[in-house]
Structures are given as structure tokens and as C-alpha cells.
Amino acid sequence: AGYHLKPNAASDSLRGSDNSACCDQIMCSGNSNSSHDHECKAPERILKSGSDSIAGSGDATCCDDLCTSSAFTCSAGYHLKPNAASDSLRGSDNSACCDQIMCSGNSNSSHDHECKAPERILKSGSDSIAGSGDATCCDDLCTSSAFTCSAGYHLKP
């Protein structure tokens, strides 16, 4: 197990009686006998990068999860990276598959926050503020009915 005969093993010129002389190690892909190349069994897995230099077979050894796996969901406060749907983004954790939700400027604009109150506006630099919700992402406008200038002050023009 783990080796297959070299392609020229049947010739009279190949001599030996051990694996190093007569056999090639089975790799995940790129074997001289392609019937030994591994195919990932799960549809949401893909051969690891450099699989032709990884000795072995089986999904655990040869395959990576895709971020689009139905078994993976981004944690709260994160969304799938835009290229996750391309079936080429490998991973099974937030750092590989997800972007943190910011108040604005998200790669998926449906996660951008819109201030609910009409007298509120997105904070300056909202694209670098993690989170959502008016309390995190919005500032009151000076014209807010909830704001009144102190005695001796008036609204700026």
C-alpha cells in the first residue's frame, strides 16, 4: 500500500526487489499511473494546492474544504468573501472565507448599514468601523430634534 509499480517495471531493464527500485510512491495526483490519482469524494472539496507532491490518498490527506461548503457558515459579524462562490476559495474558518462586516464599504453592499433615524448620518470613516446598527455606525446631525444648543450658543450656519 502507498506504492505502485513504475511504468517501465515490466521491461527487462528495470532491476530490483524493493520499493525504491521498482515502485513510485502514490501521490494525491500526478501519478505515473493516473488510476492512482485521488478524486475528492465530497462535492464541496477540491484537491489541495500542490497535490502532486503530497504522498497519500483519501480526502483527509488530499482535499481542502471549499468556503462554499454547506457545513460552513461565517460567524456573527462576518460575511462570505465575494470570491467564495467561485468554488476556488479554500478554507473552513472566518480568516480564510469571511470578511468582517463594517458599517459601510463591505464587499457585499447588502451588509452596509443605513442609519434608521432621518437625523443621523454614517460616522466619518464608517468603512473602517466594525459592526452595524445606529449606535455603532451613526452620528446625530446637529439639526436633530433631540439636540439643543446650550445657553449662549446657536447652531452653526
N, C-alpha and C positions, 0 to 999 in steps of 0.2 A: 504494500500500500504506500502511496506517496510518490511512486516512480512508474514510468512506462518505458518500454524498450525504445532505444534510439531508432530513428527511421532507417538507418543503414545496418541495423542489428542482424538482418537476415543475410547480409553479404558475407563472403568468406574473409573479408579483410579486417573485420572488427573482432578483436580478441579480448578475452577477459572472462571473469566469472564473478564479478561484483557490480554493485550499482554504479560506481563511478566509471567503469569501463563500458558497461552495456546499456545503461539507462539514463534517462533525463528525469529530473525531479518534476513532479506535477505542479504547475503554477496555476493561478486563478484563470489566466488567459494567455494566449500566445504560445501554447504548447505545440511542439512539432507534430503531434497527433491531435488535431483540433477536437476530437471526440472527448478529450480530457478537459477542454475549456469549460469553465463553470458558467452557468446562466443563473442569474438571481431568480429565485422562485417567487418571491413576493413581488407583485406589480409595482409597489411603491419603493423599490430598492434598485440600485444601479451599481455596476462594478466599480470598485474603488479605483481612484486615480492610481496609475502605476501597477495595475493588477497583474501585468505580465512579469512583474518582479516579486510578486507575493507568492510564496510557496503555500500550497494547500488547495482546498476546495471547500465548498459549503458557504452558505450565506453569511454566517458569522465571521468567517475569515475574509471573504472576497467581496462583500457587498456593503454599501453605505445606505442608510435611510435617506429618502428624499424629504425635503421640508414639507412637501405636499401630502405626506403620509396622513391617512385618516386617524392614525394613532397619536398624532402630534397636534397640539394647539398652543399658540403663544400664550404666555402668562398674562394676567391682567395688566393693563398699561402698555401692551405691546401689540403690534400687528405684523402679519407676514410681510417680508420684504417683497418689493414689486417683481423681482425675477424668480420668486418661489414657484410660480405657476409654470415655469419653463421646463419643468422636470429635469433640471440640471443642478439645482441648488441642493447641496448635500448637507445633512445635519439632522439633529433631533433635539435642539435646545435653542433658547432665545438668542444667544450670541450668533449662532450660525444662520438662523431662519427668520429672525424678527427684528423690527426696528421699534424703538421706544416711541410711544405716542407723545407728540409735542403739541403745544397749544395751536400752532399753525405750521405750515410748511412740510407736512407729512407727505411721504411718497404716495400714500393713498389719501387724497384730499377729503374723503368722506370722514376721516378722523380729525380734521381741522375743527377747532372749536369756534362757534359763533356765539358771541355774547347775547344772552337772552333779554336782558333789560335794554330798552332803547337808549337809556342814558349811560351806557357803558361801552367801552372800546377795548380791543385787544391791547394788552400791555406791549410796550416797546420791547423788541427782542423776543416776541412770543414764539418765534421759531426755535428758540434755544431753551424754552421753559418746558420741562417735562410735566405732562398732566393734561387735564381737561376740566372743564367747569368754570363758571364765572369767578369763583373765589380765587382760583389759581391763575386764570388766564386774562382776566379783565380788570380794568381800572374804571373808576367812576369818572364821568365827564364833569367839568366844573359847573355845567348847566344842569346837573342833576337836581331834581326837586328835593332830594334828601340832603342837599348841601346849601348852607347859607354862610355868607362871609361874616366873620366876627365883627364886632363893633369897631368902627374906624377903618374898615376895608370895604372895597367894592369889587365886583367881578372885573377881571382884566378884559380889555376890548377884544 
